Amino acid sequence: MDALDELLERMNIEFPLPITAEEVKYGLIDYLRNNTFCNISYNFNTRGIKEQKVVGMTPCDEEYISEIRGTFARPQAVSSSFEMLAIHNSELSITFFKTIKFQIVPGYDSISEFESLPSGKEQLQMVDEIRTGVGGYFSERPK
């Protein structure tokens, strides 16, 4: 594995199994807010209409969530942007998410180069803390 691949692997958190957007929002994100020292802001980006459903007596369009983007931040001015790209299951007509991908600074092609950034070491520590939190979520998650 070369240095860039090692950095990319460190900046990605792979889930043991895919989860829905609803579980990301009400399960994983809530868990990370309560079990890490990170503030989390995010939004769901939608693309088109998946289907029309009825809520109560009112029809409404259900949007297809194509990605989740946001930022994990700490009070010490350390932050890292992330994205979660959708995996669409056409058989189930459900969108799943399986990876948190943190952005890296172009031109910094190894962990040691990334650590040389003003807050690089702290960003990597934060990503590692989030990775631990994701592991905790999935180990405590109801099966």
Secondary structure as GFF3:
##gff-version 3
##sequence-region A 1 143
A	DSSP	alpha_helix	3	10	.	.	.	ID=ss1
A	DSSP	beta_strand	12	20	.	.	.	ID=ss2
A	DSSP	alpha_helix	21	23	.	.	.	ID=ss3
A	DSSP	pi_helix	24	29	.	.	.	ID=ss4
A	DSSP	alpha_helix	30	35	.	.	.	ID=ss5
A	DSSP	beta_strand	39	55	.	.	.	ID=ss6
A	DSSP	beta_strand	58	74	.	.	.	ID=ss7
A	DSSP	beta_strand	78	89	.	.	.	ID=ss8
A	DSSP	beta_strand	94	102	.	.	.	ID=ss9
A	DSSP	alpha_helix	111	115	.	.	.	ID=ss10
A	DSSP	alpha_helix	120	140	.	.	.	ID=ss11
###
